[in-house]
Amino acid sequence: MGSKVQGRSLWDRKIIGSALREAFFKLTPTHQLRNPVMFTVYIASVLTTVLFIQAIVGHLDMRAGFMLMVTMGLWFTVYFANFSEAMAEGRGKAQAQSLRKVQREIQAKRLSAPERDAKITVIPSEKLCIGDIILVEAGDFIPSDGEVIEGIASVNESAVTGESAPVIRESGGDRSSVTGGTQVISDWLLVRVAANPGETFLDKMIALVEGAKRHKTPNELALTILLAAMTIVFLIVCATLLPFSIYSVLAADSGEVVSITVLLALFVCLAPTTIGGLLSAIGIAGMDRMIQANVIALSGRAVEAAGDVDVLLLDKTGTITLGNRQATEFIPADGVAMETLADAAQLASLADETPEGRSIVVLAKEKYGLRGREITKLGATFIPFTAETRMSGANLPGRQIRKGASEAVESYVKEMGGIFPESVQKSVEQISRKGGTALVVTEGKSVLGVIYLKDIVKGGMRERFAQLRQMGIKTIMITGDNPLTAEAIAKEAGVDEFFANSRPEDKLKLIRKLQSEGHLVAMTGDGTNDAPALAQADVAVAMNTGTQAAKEAGNLVDLDSNPTKLIEVVEIGKQLLMTRGALTTFSVANDIAKYFAILPAAFASTYPALNAFNIMHLETPESAIVSTVIFNALIIIFLVPLALRGVAYRRVTAARLLRSNVLMYGLGGLIVPFIGIKGIDWVLMHFFWV
């Protein structure tokens, strides 16, 4: 989706125009109820409006102009909070609009049986159901999400991923998942539909980027509860100040009782309205930044958890390595001709639809001139690979050929009374030390030799893992390969630790063990065998090139299928937490500074001694109150860019990061109100607005 979801200008005119309108429509009680802090400001605005109306018809002895400015200040506080949320949502809606262009009316070729020459029925894509088998040929758009069950084709996924280069989709591997709305540009595929209409990956993406399914995260809920509690405390304090003021005026027989308008202004300025108004925008913007990084976050909780991850678990094949191991060499056993080994290896692989199997057939054809053979004329029975036997092969008249893992083939040969040659064992060990995979070929009880399958580590892995290490994240590779192969790949990639000979359930056990020790575990994976572990991990990044099962189990989907994308994911998660913490610090410090402006002004007539706290030397009590209310509203607008863009993340220790943020946003929150309120007061008095 690269070009489709890249960040728009922070002040895109279309988004601003839409946000200004949307902010007005959000001025409804039902919407305001979602934010307890802003709901109290909303009620205060309604009350001051009623008092202003009473004042202008002569029912109250107070300056109507002062009340109007306070009322407008309170309404703008609510409106600007709505605007910040609408801006964050608007960026997501703009991206969703781009995604909708991918959706189109597609005609699907539904097959009556899972065979290419089966009867075809052309139907609209919205009538497809899970389990339907469809044929997609060159030039066709894939009508729905699914799994490739036969064929190999080049697919243009630029509408979803933004990458212009086509990708290969094929059956029998971890690149079998296809996405609706993408286009086959060569060859053909048989696809089993994996999603009902309206439930495709693209539909989910659109709903997510629009914020339709964005729920408050646990941290956000906890902060909302804290802010609500603080608001209730300030509400009680302000409510009790009225009887104190009445009592003081009656007791001293002098002064003036504080008005309800002033008390409402005092309450709004002292409540945590700054962070309350920006809280929703911060969360939405965090998910928006994930989308800009080409990662679809299926929950806000996953984004937050990413900021606290300290262990990363990675699958090897398709994640650290390219995932399509290729046969590069045949190594015959002593006394066996190269042509004999190549012939047997090709025969054993003719029905093997995996990339590895096809590469063996191609190697035998290109290097040793063995042409493809018609399977039907061979009279062969092909033995599929199973996890139990760890072998595959073919039974031909008078011949039993097998290929598989060295341990499995060794056991097979010994059971038949044969001997596993020492030269073959040495070849297997040498290949493993190089980080490759060795498949041993045998005919009957005679071991013919070894096929060298080479794993290729993706570029830049070592540097990326070093960056993760600097961030305090331990990397662990877990693979089903033998220890020698695993060790070689681990060294080349630069991971901290590895586990070999691992089954899917071993990944699950390891994650549970790490979680029980207090670690927050992230995992990246792309295969169906990764799905249980992805479902258990705190942060599960599924590769978009992976299987449907992996994508459904993950709570983050990387459209670029880059396993080290977790670096960006972690940085965005940390940035989200830092932004929320920084603006909360600023908001609290902001309120402390406002005490010196509004408290002396509100109670100067009742308690003249409070004038000593007017250190800003504000001109009049009315100008001080109005200046504080206006500043309280405007500061939300000035902080919207920071809420949307996020606090810059730097790779430093947590203690240093906390110290710098407290100094910057805490000290800034104390200083900025003094400058802002004094400046607004000067403008008001200069133009005689108060």
C-alpha positions as CSV (number, residue, x, y, z in Angstrom):
1,M,0.0,0.0,0.0
2,G,3.1,2.2,0.1
3,S,2.0,5.0,-2.1
4,K,-1.6,4.5,-1.1
5,V,-1.1,5.1,2.6
6,Q,1.9,7.5,2.7
7,G,1.4,10.3,5.2
8,R,-0.5,13.3,3.8
9,S,0.4,16.9,4.6
10,L,-0.4,17.7,8.2
11,W,-2.5,20.6,7.1
12,D,-4.1,19.1,3.9
13,R,-6.8,21.6,2.9
14,K,-9.4,18.9,2.2
15,I,-8.8,17.2,5.5
16,I,-9.0,20.5,7.4
17,G,-12.2,21.5,5.6
18,S,-13.8,18.2,6.4
19,A,-12.5,18.3,10.0
20,L,-14.0,21.8,10.6
21,R,-17.4,20.5,9.5
22,E,-17.1,17.2,11.4
23,A,-16.1,19.0,14.6
24,F,-19.3,21.0,14.5
25,F,-21.4,17.8,14.0
26,K,-19.6,16.2,17.0
27,L,-21.2,18.9,19.2
28,T,-23.9,16.5,20.4
29,P,-24.4,15.2,23.9
30,T,-24.1,11.5,22.7
31,H,-20.7,12.1,21.2
32,Q,-19.4,14.2,24.1
33,L,-20.4,11.5,26.6
34,R,-17.6,9.4,25.2
35,N,-15.0,11.8,26.8
36,P,-15.9,12.5,30.4
37,V,-13.5,15.5,30.7
38,M,-14.9,17.2,27.6
39,F,-18.4,16.4,28.5
40,T,-18.1,18.5,31.7
41,V,-16.7,21.3,29.6
42,Y,-19.7,20.8,27.3
43,I,-22.1,21.1,30.2
44,A,-20.3,24.2,31.5
45,S,-20.6,25.8,28.0
46,V,-24.3,25.1,28.0
47,L,-24.7,26.7,31.5
48,T,-22.7,29.8,30.6
49,T,-24.8,30.2,27.4
50,V,-28.0,30.1,29.5
51,L,-26.6,32.6,31.9
52,F,-25.5,34.9,29.0
53,I,-29.0,34.8,27.5
54,Q,-30.4,35.7,30.9
55,A,-27.9,38.5,31.2
56,I,-28.7,40.1,27.9
57,V,-32.5,40.2,28.7
58,G,-31.6,41.9,32.0
59,H,-32.2,39.1,34.4
60,L,-28.6,39.2,35.7
61,D,-26.6,42.2,36.9
62,M,-23.3,41.4,35.1
63,R,-21.5,42.5,32.0
64,A,-23.0,40.6,29.2
65,G,-19.8,41.1,27.1
66,F,-17.7,39.4,29.7
67,M,-20.1,36.5,29.9
68,L,-20.2,36.2,26.1
69,M,-16.4,35.9,25.8
70,V,-16.2,33.3,28.6
71,T,-19.0,31.4,26.9
72,M,-17.3,31.5,23.5
73,G,-14.0,30.5,25.1
74,L,-15.7,27.4,26.6
75,W,-17.4,26.4,23.4
76,F,-14.2,26.8,21.4
77,T,-12.5,24.5,23.9
78,V,-15.0,21.8,23.1
79,Y,-14.9,22.6,19.4
80,F,-11.1,22.5,19.2
81,A,-11.1,19.1,21.0
82,N,-13.6,17.8,18.4
83,F,-11.4,19.3,15.6
84,S,-8.3,17.5,16.8
85,E,-10.1,14.2,16.8
86,A,-11.7,14.9,13.4
87,M,-8.3,15.8,12.0
88,A,-6.9,12.4,13.1
89,E,-10.0,10.6,11.7
90,G,-9.9,12.6,8.5
91,R,-6.4,11.4,7.7
92,G,-7.6,7.8,8.1
93,K,-10.7,8.5,6.0
94,A,-8.6,10.0,3.2
95,Q,-6.5,6.8,3.2
96,A,-9.6,4.7,3.2
97,Q,-10.9,6.5,0.1
98,S,-7.7,5.5,-1.7
99,L,-8.2,1.9,-0.7
100,R,-11.8,2.0,-1.9
101,K,-10.6,2.7,-5.4
102,V,-9.1,-0.8,-5.3
103,Q,-12.5,-2.3,-4.7
104,R,-14.4,-2.9,-7.9
105,E,-17.1,-5.0,-9.3
106,I,-15.2,-8.2,-10.2
107,Q,-16.6,-11.2,-12.1
108,A,-15.4,-14.4,-10.6
109,K,-14.9,-17.7,-12.5
110,R,-16.2,-20.3,-10.0
111,L,-15.3,-23.9,-10.7
112,S,-17.5,-26.9,-10.1
113,A,-14.5,-28.9,-8.9
114,P,-10.9,-28.1,-7.9
115,E,-9.5,-28.7,-11.4
116,R,-8.6,-26.2,-14.0
117,D,-10.7,-27.9,-16.7
118,A,-13.8,-28.1,-14.5
119,K,-17.0,-26.4,-15.5
120,I,-16.8,-22.6,-15.1
121,T,-19.7,-20.4,-13.8
122,V,-19.2,-16.6,-14.0
123,I,-20.7,-14.8,-11.0
124,P,-20.3,-11.4,-9.3
125,S,-17.6,-11.5,-6.6
126,E,-20.1,-10.6,-3.9
127,K,-21.8,-14.0,-4.4
128,L,-18.7,-16.0,-3.6
129,C,-18.7,-18.0,-0.3
130,I,-15.9,-19.4,1.8
131,G,-14.7,-22.7,0.2
132,D,-15.5,-21.8,-3.4
133,I,-12.9,-22.7,-5.9
134,I,-12.1,-20.0,-8.5
135,L,-9.9,-19.7,-11.6
136,V,-7.9,-16.5,-12.0
137,E,-6.0,-16.1,-15.3
138,A,-3.6,-13.5,-16.6
139,G,-5.3,-10.1,-16.7
140,D,-8.0,-11.1,-14.2
141,F,-8.5,-9.3,-10.9
142,I,-8.6,-11.7,-7.9
143,P,-12.2,-11.4,-6.7
144,S,-11.7,-12.3,-3.0
145,D,-9.1,-13.3,-0.4
146,G,-8.0,-16.9,-0.6
147,E,-5.4,-19.6,-0.7
148,V,-3.7,-20.8,-3.9
149,I,-4.3,-24.6,-4.2
150,E,-2.8,-25.0,-7.7
151,G,-0.6,-23.0,-10.0
152,I,2.0,-20.3,-9.9
153,A,1.5,-16.7,-11.2
154,S,2.9,-13.3,-11.1
155,V,0.6,-10.9,-9.2
156,N,0.5,-7.1,-9.2
157,E,-0.3,-6.1,-5.6
158,S,0.6,-2.4,-6.0
159,A,-3.0,-1.4,-5.2
160,V,-2.6,-2.8,-1.7
161,T,1.1,-2.7,-0.9
162,G,2.2,0.2,-3.1
163,E,5.1,-1.9,-4.5
164,S,5.3,-1.7,-8.3
165,A,7.2,-4.9,-8.7
166,P,5.0,-8.0,-9.1
167,V,5.2,-10.8,-6.6
168,I,5.0,-14.6,-7.0
169,R,2.0,-16.4,-5.6
170,E,2.0,-20.2,-5.7
171,S,0.6,-23.3,-4.0
172,G,2.3,-25.5,-1.5
173,G,4.3,-22.8,0.3
174,D,4.1,-19.8,2.6
175,R,3.4,-17.5,-0.4
176,S,0.0,-19.0,-1.1
177,S,-2.2,-16.2,0.3
178,V,-3.8,-13.8,-2.2
179,T,-5.7,-10.6,-1.6
180,G,-8.9,-9.6,-3.3
181,G,-8.5,-6.6,-5.6
182,T,-5.0,-7.5,-6.8
183,Q,-4.3,-8.6,-10.4
184,V,-2.8,-11.7,-12.0
185,I,-0.4,-10.5,-14.7
186,S,0.9,-13.9,-15.9
187,D,0.0,-17.6,-15.8
188,W,-3.0,-18.7,-13.7
189,L,-4.1,-19.7,-10.2
190,L,-6.7,-21.9,-8.7
191,V,-7.8,-20.2,-5.5
192,R,-9.9,-21.4,-2.6
193,V,-12.0,-18.5,-1.3
194,A,-11.2,-17.7,2.4
195,A,-13.6,-14.8,3.1
196,N,-17.2,-13.9,2.7
197,P,-18.3,-10.7,1.0
198,G,-17.6,-7.7,3.2
199,E,-15.1,-9.6,5.3
200,T,-12.1,-9.5,3.0
201,F,-8.7,-8.2,4.1
202,L,-9.3,-5.0,2.1
203,D,-12.7,-4.5,3.8
204,K,-11.1,-4.9,7.2
205,M,-8.3,-2.4,6.2
206,I,-10.9,0.2,5.2
207,A,-12.8,-0.2,8.4
208,L,-9.7,0.1,10.5
209,V,-8.2,3.1,8.8
210,E,-11.5,4.9,9.1
211,G,-11.4,4.2,12.9
212,A,-14.7,2.3,12.8
213,K,-13.2,-0.4,15.0
214,R,-10.8,1.6,17.1
215,H,-11.5,1.0,20.7
216,K,-9.7,2.5,23.6
217,T,-6.6,0.6,24.7
218,P,-6.1,-0.4,28.4
219,N,-3.6,2.4,29.0
220,E,-5.9,4.9,27.3
221,L,-8.8,3.7,29.5
222,A,-6.7,3.9,32.6
223,L,-5.7,7.5,31.7
224,T,-9.3,8.4,30.9
225,I,-10.4,7.1,34.3
226,L,-7.6,9.1,36.0
227,L,-8.5,12.3,34.1
228,A,-12.2,11.7,35.0
229,A,-11.3,11.4,38.7
230,M,-9.2,14.6,38.6
231,T,-12.2,16.3,36.9
232,I,-14.6,15.2,39.6
233,V,-12.2,16.5,42.3
234,F,-12.0,19.9,40.6
235,L,-15.7,19.9,40.1
236,I,-16.3,19.3,43.8
237,V,-13.7,21.9,44.8
238,C,-15.3,24.6,42.5
239,A,-18.8,23.7,43.7
240,T,-17.8,24.2,47.4
241,L,-16.1,27.5,46.6
242,L,-19.5,29.3,46.1
243,P,-20.7,28.8,49.7
244,F,-17.3,29.8,51.0
245,S,-17.4,33.0,49.0
246,I,-21.0,33.7,50.2
247,Y,-19.9,33.1,53.8
248,S,-16.8,35.3,53.5
249,V,-18.7,38.2,52.0
250,L,-21.4,38.0,54.7
251,A,-18.9,37.7,57.5
252,A,-16.7,40.6,56.3
253,D,-19.7,42.6,55.1
254,S,-17.6,43.6,52.0
255,G,-16.5,42.2,48.7
256,E,-18.4,40.4,46.0
257,V,-19.7,36.9,45.8
258,V,-18.0,34.9,43.0
259,S,-20.4,34.4,40.1
260,I,-21.4,31.0,38.7
261,T,-19.9,32.0,35.3
262,V,-16.5,32.7,36.9
263,L,-16.7,29.4,38.8
264,L,-17.5,27.5,35.6
265,A,-14.5,29.2,33.9
266,L,-12.3,28.3,36.9
267,F,-13.4,24.7,36.7
268,V,-12.7,24.4,33.0
269,C,-9.3,26.0,33.2
270,L,-8.2,23.8,36.2
271,A,-9.6,20.5,34.8
272,P,-7.2,18.5,32.5
273,T,-8.9,19.7,29.4
274,T,-5.7,19.9,27.3
275,I,-4.9,16.2,27.4
276,G,-8.6,15.4,27.6
277,G,-9.2,17.1,24.3
278,L,-6.2,15.5,22.6
279,L,-6.4,12.0,24.0
280,S,-8.5,10.5,21.3
281,A,-6.5,12.1,18.5
282,I,-3.2,10.7,19.9
283,G,-4.6,7.1,19.8
284,I,-6.0,7.5,16.3
285,A,-2.8,9.2,15.0
286,G,-0.8,6.2,16.4
287,M,-2.7,3.8,14.2
288,D,-2.4,6.2,11.3
289,R,1.4,6.2,11.7
290,M,1.3,2.4,11.5
291,I,-0.5,2.6,8.2
292,Q,2.0,5.1,6.9
293,A,4.7,2.4,7.8
294,N,2.6,-0.1,5.7
295,V,1.5,-1.9,8.8
296,I,-2.2,-2.6,9.4
297,A,-2.9,-2.6,13.1
298,L,-5.8,-4.8,13.9
299,S,-6.1,-3.3,17.4
300,G,-4.8,-0.2,19.2
301,R,-3.7,-2.5,22.0
302,A,-1.1,-4.1,19.7
303,V,0.3,-0.7,18.9
304,E,0.7,0.2,22.6
305,A,2.2,-3.2,23.5
306,A,4.8,-2.8,20.7
307,G,6.2,0.1,22.7
308,D,7.0,-2.2,25.6
309,V,8.3,-5.3,23.7
310,D,11.6,-6.8,25.0
311,V,11.7,-10.1,23.2
312,L,11.3,-10.8,19.5
313,L,10.7,-14.3,18.3
314,L,11.3,-15.0,14.6
315,D,10.7,-17.9,12.3
316,K,13.6,-18.6,9.9
317,T,12.1,-19.6,6.6
318,G,10.4,-16.7,4.8
319,T,11.1,-14.4,7.7
320,I,14.9,-14.2,8.2
321,T,15.6,-16.1,4.9
322,L,13.8,-15.5,1.6
323,G,11.7,-18.6,2.1
324,N,12.2,-20.2,-1.3
325,R,15.1,-22.5,-0.8
326,Q,16.6,-23.4,-4.1
327,A,18.4,-26.6,-5.1
328,T,21.9,-25.5,-6.1
329,E,23.9,-28.7,-6.3
330,F,23.8,-32.5,-6.4
331,I,26.5,-34.3,-4.3
332,P,26.6,-38.0,-5.1
333,A,27.7,-40.7,-2.7
334,D,30.9,-42.6,-3.3
335,G,30.6,-44.8,-6.4
336,V,27.4,-43.2,-7.6
337,A,27.2,-41.4,-10.9
338,M,26.0,-37.8,-10.9
339,E,23.4,-38.6,-13.6
340,T,22.0,-41.4,-11.5
341,L,21.5,-39.1,-8.5
342,A,20.0,-36.3,-10.7
343,D,17.6,-38.8,-12.3
344,A,16.4,-40.1,-9.0
345,A,16.1,-36.7,-7.4
346,Q,14.0,-35.4,-10.4
347,L,11.7,-38.5,-10.3
348,A,11.2,-38.0,-6.6
349,S,10.3,-34.4,-7.1
350,L,8.0,-34.5,-10.1
351,A,4.8,-34.3,-8.0
352,D,6.3,-31.9,-5.4
353,E,4.6,-28.6,-5.8
354,T,6.8,-26.8,-3.3
355,P,9.4,-24.2,-4.5
356,E,12.1,-26.6,-3.3
357,G,10.7,-29.5,-5.3
358,R,10.3,-27.5,-8.5
359,S,13.9,-26.2,-8.1
360,I,15.2,-29.8,-8.0
361,V,13.4,-30.6,-11.2
362,V,14.7,-27.5,-12.9
363,L,18.3,-28.1,-11.7
364,A,18.2,-31.7,-13.1
365,K,16.9,-30.3,-16.4
366,E,19.2,-27.4,-16.8
367,K,22.4,-28.8,-15.5
368,Y,22.2,-32.5,-16.5
369,G,19.9,-32.3,-19.5
370,L,17.1,-34.4,-17.9
371,R,13.9,-33.3,-19.6
372,G,10.5,-33.2,-18.0
373,R,8.6,-36.5,-18.1
374,E,4.9,-37.2,-18.4
375,I,3.8,-38.4,-15.1
376,T,0.9,-40.5,-16.5
377,K,3.3,-42.5,-18.6
378,L,5.7,-43.3,-15.8
379,G,3.2,-45.5,-14.0
380,A,4.5,-44.0,-10.7
381,T,2.8,-43.6,-7.4
382,F,4.0,-40.5,-5.7
383,I,4.6,-40.4,-1.9
384,P,3.7,-37.0,-0.4
385,F,5.8,-35.4,2.3
386,T,4.4,-35.7,5.9
387,A,5.7,-34.2,9.1
388,E,5.9,-37.8,10.6
389,T,8.0,-39.4,7.9
390,R,9.8,-36.2,6.8
391,M,10.3,-37.8,3.4
392,S,8.6,-37.8,0.0
393,G,9.2,-39.7,-3.2
394,A,7.9,-42.0,-5.8
395,N,7.3,-45.7,-6.4
396,L,7.9,-46.8,-9.9
397,P,7.9,-50.3,-11.4
398,G,10.9,-52.0,-9.7
399,R,12.1,-48.8,-8.0
400,Q,11.4,-47.1,-4.6
401,I,12.9,-43.6,-4.5
402,R,12.8,-41.4,-1.4
403,K,14.2,-37.9,-0.6
404,G,14.1,-36.2,2.8
405,A,15.9,-35.1,5.9
406,S,19.1,-37.0,6.6
407,E,17.9,-38.4,9.9
408,A,14.6,-39.7,8.4
409,V,16.3,-41.2,5.4
410,E,19.0,-42.8,7.6
411,S,16.3,-44.5,9.7
412,Y,14.5,-45.6,6.5
413,V,17.6,-47.1,5.0
414,K,18.7,-49.0,8.2
415,E,15.2,-50.4,8.6
416,M,15.6,-51.9,5.1
417,G,19.0,-53.3,6.1
418,G,21.1,-50.8,4.3
419,I,24.0,-48.6,5.5
420,F,24.1,-44.8,5.6
421,P,27.5,-43.9,4.0
422,E,29.9,-41.8,6.0
423,S,30.7,-39.6,2.9
424,V,27.0,-38.7,2.7
425,Q,26.9,-37.9,6.4
426,K,29.9,-35.5,5.9
427,S,28.2,-33.8,3.0
428,V,25.1,-33.3,5.1
429,E,27.2,-31.7,7.9
430,Q,29.1,-29.5,5.5
431,I,25.9,-28.2,4.0
432,S,24.4,-27.6,7.4
433,R,27.5,-25.6,8.5
434,K,27.0,-23.4,5.5
435,G,23.5,-22.6,6.6
436,G,21.9,-24.8,3.9
437,T,19.5,-27.7,4.0
438,A,20.5,-31.2,2.9
439,L,18.0,-33.6,1.4
440,V,19.3,-37.1,1.1
441,V,18.1,-39.3,-1.9
442,T,17.9,-43.0,-1.7
443,E,16.7,-45.8,-4.0
444,G,15.6,-48.8,-2.0
445,K,18.4,-49.3,0.7
446,S,21.1,-47.6,-1.5
447,V,21.8,-44.0,-0.6
448,L,22.5,-42.1,-3.8
449,G,23.6,-38.7,-2.5
450,V,22.6,-35.3,-1.3
451,I,20.7,-32.3,-2.7
452,Y,22.0,-29.0,-1.5
453,L,19.1,-26.5,-0.8
454,K,20.4,-23.1,-0.1
455,D,18.8,-20.7,2.3
456,I,19.4,-17.0,1.5
457,V,19.3,-14.5,4.4
458,K,17.5,-11.3,3.5
459,G,19.6,-8.3,3.0
460,G,20.4,-5.9,6.0
461,M,19.3,-8.4,8.6
462,R,22.4,-8.1,10.8
463,E,22.2,-4.3,10.9
464,R,18.5,-4.3,11.7
465,F,19.0,-6.8,14.5
466,A,21.8,-4.7,15.9
467,Q,19.3,-1.8,16.1
468,L,16.8,-4.0,17.9
469,R,19.6,-4.9,20.4
470,Q,20.2,-1.2,21.0
471,M,16.5,-0.7,21.8
472,G,16.8,-3.4,24.4
473,I,15.0,-6.1,22.4
474,K,16.4,-9.6,22.4
475,T,16.0,-11.6,19.1
476,I,15.4,-15.3,19.1
477,M,15.2,-17.4,15.9
478,I,13.2,-20.6,16.2
479,T,13.2,-23.1,13.4
480,G,12.5,-26.8,12.5
481,D,16.0,-27.1,11.0
482,N,18.8,-29.1,12.5
483,P,21.1,-27.3,15.0
484,L,24.0,-26.9,12.5
485,T,21.9,-25.2,9.9
486,A,20.2,-23.1,12.6
487,E,23.5,-22.0,14.1
488,A,24.9,-21.0,10.7
489,I,21.8,-18.9,9.8
490,A,21.7,-17.4,13.3
491,K,25.3,-16.3,13.0
492,E,24.9,-14.8,9.5
493,A,21.7,-12.9,10.5
494,G,23.1,-11.8,13.8
495,V,20.3,-13.0,16.1
496,D,20.9,-13.3,19.9
497,E,19.7,-16.8,20.4
498,F,18.2,-19.7,18.4
499,F,16.2,-22.9,18.9
500,A,16.5,-25.7,16.4
501,N,14.4,-28.9,15.7
502,S,11.3,-26.9,16.9
503,R,7.8,-27.9,16.1
504,P,4.8,-25.4,16.1
505,E,3.9,-26.4,19.6
506,D,7.5,-25.6,20.7
507,K,7.1,-22.0,19.6
508,L,3.9,-21.8,21.6
509,K,5.6,-23.2,24.7
510,L,8.5,-20.8,24.4
511,I,6.3,-17.8,24.1
512,R,4.3,-18.8,27.2
513,K,7.5,-19.5,29.1
514,L,8.9,-16.0,28.2
515,Q,5.5,-14.4,29.2
516,S,5.5,-16.2,32.5
517,E,8.9,-14.7,33.2
518,G,7.5,-11.2,32.7
519,H,8.6,-10.6,29.2
520,L,6.5,-8.9,26.5
521,V,6.9,-11.0,23.5
522,A,6.6,-10.1,19.8
523,M,6.6,-12.6,17.0
524,T,6.8,-12.3,13.2
525,G,5.7,-15.2,11.0
526,D,4.2,-16.0,7.7
527,G,3.2,-19.7,7.7
528,T,0.2,-21.6,8.9
529,N,2.4,-23.4,11.4
530,D,3.2,-20.0,12.9
531,A,-0.5,-19.2,13.6
532,P,-0.8,-20.7,17.1
533,A,2.3,-18.8,18.3
534,L,1.2,-15.6,16.6
535,A,-2.1,-15.9,18.4
536,Q,-0.3,-16.2,21.8
537,A,2.2,-13.4,21.3
538,D,1.6,-10.0,22.8
539,V,2.5,-8.4,19.5
540,A,2.1,-10.6,16.4
541,V,3.3,-9.3,13.1
542,A,2.1,-11.4,10.2
543,M,3.7,-11.1,6.8
544,N,1.3,-10.1,4.0
545,T,3.0,-12.6,1.8
546,G,2.1,-15.3,4.3
547,T,-0.9,-17.6,4.6
548,Q,-4.4,-16.5,5.5
549,A,-4.2,-18.4,8.8
550,A,-1.1,-16.4,9.8
551,K,-2.7,-13.1,8.9
552,E,-5.8,-13.9,10.9
553,A,-3.8,-14.9,13.9
554,G,-1.7,-11.7,13.9
555,N,-2.8,-8.4,15.4
556,L,-0.5,-6.5,13.0
557,V,-0.1,-7.2,9.3
558,D,3.1,-6.0,7.5
559,L,2.2,-5.2,3.9
560,D,5.9,-5.1,3.0
561,S,6.5,-8.5,4.5
562,N,9.7,-7.3,6.1
563,P,10.4,-9.2,9.4
564,T,12.6,-6.4,10.7
565,K,9.6,-4.0,10.3
566,L,9.2,-4.6,14.0
567,I,11.8,-1.8,14.5
568,E,9.4,0.7,13.0
569,V,6.5,-1.0,14.9
570,V,8.3,-0.7,18.2
571,E,9.3,2.9,17.5
572,I,5.7,3.9,16.7
573,G,4.5,2.1,19.8
574,K,7.1,3.9,22.0
575,Q,6.3,7.2,20.2
576,L,2.6,6.7,21.0
577,L,3.3,6.1,24.7
578,M,5.8,9.0,24.8
579,T,3.3,11.4,23.1
580,R,0.6,10.6,25.5
581,G,2.9,10.9,28.4
582,A,4.5,14.1,27.2
583,L,1.1,15.8,26.6
584,T,-0.2,14.6,29.9
585,T,2.8,16.1,31.6
586,F,2.3,19.4,29.6
587,S,-1.4,19.5,30.6
588,V,-0.8,19.0,34.3
589,A,2.0,21.6,34.3
590,N,-0.2,23.9,32.3
591,D,-2.9,23.7,34.9
592,I,-0.5,24.6,37.7
593,A,0.5,27.8,35.8
594,K,-3.1,28.7,35.2
595,Y,-3.7,28.8,39.0
596,F,-1.7,32.1,39.2
597,A,-3.9,33.7,36.5
598,I,-7.4,32.7,37.3
599,L,-7.5,32.1,41.1
600,P,-6.5,35.6,42.1
601,A,-8.9,37.1,39.5
602,A,-11.8,34.9,40.6
603,F,-11.5,35.7,44.3
604,A,-9.7,39.0,44.5
605,S,-12.8,40.8,45.6
606,T,-13.6,38.2,48.2
607,Y,-10.0,37.6,49.4
608,P,-7.9,40.7,48.5
609,A,-4.8,39.0,49.8
610,L,-4.9,36.7,46.7
611,N,-3.8,39.7,44.6
612,A,-0.3,38.9,45.7
613,F,-0.4,35.8,43.4
614,N,-1.1,37.9,40.4
615,I,2.5,37.6,39.4
616,M,1.6,38.1,35.7
617,H,0.3,41.5,36.5
618,L,-2.9,41.0,34.5
619,E,-4.9,44.2,34.1
620,T,-8.3,43.3,35.5
621,P,-10.0,40.3,37.0
622,E,-12.3,40.0,34.0
623,S,-9.4,40.2,31.5
624,A,-7.5,37.6,33.5
625,I,-10.4,35.2,33.4
626,V,-11.2,35.7,29.7
627,S,-7.4,35.5,28.8
628,T,-7.1,32.2,30.7
629,V,-10.2,30.7,29.0
630,I,-9.0,31.8,25.6
631,F,-5.6,30.3,26.2
632,N,-7.1,27.1,27.5
633,A,-8.9,26.7,24.1
634,L,-6.1,27.8,21.8
635,I,-3.5,25.6,23.4
636,I,-5.4,22.5,22.1
637,I,-5.1,23.8,18.5
638,F,-1.4,24.5,18.9
639,L,-0.8,21.0,20.2
640,V,-2.8,19.2,17.4
641,P,0.3,18.9,15.1
642,L,2.3,17.3,18.0
643,A,-0.6,14.9,18.7
644,L,-0.8,13.9,15.1
645,R,2.9,13.7,14.3
646,G,4.0,12.3,17.6
647,V,6.9,13.1,19.8
648,A,10.2,12.3,18.1
649,Y,11.6,8.9,19.2
650,R,15.3,8.7,20.0
651,R,17.2,5.5,20.8
652,V,18.3,6.4,24.3
653,T,17.8,4.8,27.7
654,A,14.4,5.1,29.3
655,A,15.8,7.1,32.2
656,R,17.3,9.7,29.9
657,L,14.2,9.8,27.8
658,L,12.0,10.4,30.8
659,R,14.3,13.1,32.2
660,S,14.4,15.0,28.9
661,N,10.7,14.8,28.4
662,V,9.9,15.9,31.9
663,L,12.2,18.9,31.5
664,M,10.9,19.8,28.0
665,Y,7.2,19.3,28.5
666,G,7.0,19.8,32.2
667,L,9.0,23.0,32.2
668,G,7.4,24.1,28.9
669,G,3.9,23.5,30.4
670,L,4.8,25.9,33.2
671,I,6.3,28.6,31.1
672,V,4.0,28.7,28.0
673,P,0.8,29.6,29.9
674,F,2.6,32.6,31.5
675,I,3.6,33.9,28.1
676,G,0.3,33.0,26.4
677,I,-2.1,34.4,29.0
678,K,-0.1,37.6,29.4
679,G,0.0,38.1,25.7
680,I,-3.8,37.5,25.3
681,D,-4.4,39.9,28.3
682,W,-2.4,42.6,26.6
683,V,-4.3,42.2,23.3
684,L,-7.6,42.3,25.1
685,M,-6.7,45.5,27.0
686,H,-5.0,47.1,24.0
687,F,-8.2,46.7,21.9
688,F,-10.5,47.3,24.8
689,W,-12.3,44.0,24.3
690,V,-12.7,43.6,28.1
